[in-house]
Amino acid sequence: METRAVNKYIQHSSKKIIPMLNLVRGKRVEYALNTLHFLPNKAAKIVEGTIRSAVSNYIDSEEGSKVNPEDLVIKEAYVDKGPITRRIQPRSMGRAYLIRKRTSHVTIKVGLPAEAERAQKTKKTEKALRKKE
């Protein structure tokens, strides 16, 4: 089982968030949070908050209450481009330059590692077989 968290309309370009996601993709949640916490980038704080939200969503689910949050792994992490707001900066001789304020949407999916998921599925099937007997 996996859960996700989406942080939308972030006033930060996706180009600056992508390196932070590449840093934590596929890693354990505890390692990712420790790594991001000590980075000076604004993007690191955004990704850290989104990971914390995804873990909280996992714990709030039915199956998540039985799992230790330290066992979770970041399964997917990606960023999508959001709407761009445009501002005009006046220049000399009546010209105007366009300033693009880019936004983005960060999505992070958290779940158990593959081995743990397989073990849980076999336990569920064993319980189901016992109930049928």
Number of C-alpha atoms within 10 A of each C-alpha: 13 21 19 21 21 16 17 15 16 17 15 18 19 20 14 13 21 17 12 23 24 12 13 23 18 16 16 20 25 15 12 21 19 11 15 21 14 10 12 9 13 12 22 22 17 17 25 21 16 21 28 16 19 24 25 17 16 25 17 12 13 8 11 20 11 9 12 10 18 12 13 21 24 25 21 16 22 16 19 15 17 18 13 15 11 11 12 11 10 11 9 6 6 6 9 12 10 10 12 11 13 18 18 21 20 24 20 24 21 27 24 23 18 10 8 12 14 12 10 13 12 11 12 12 11 12 11 11 10 9 8 7 5
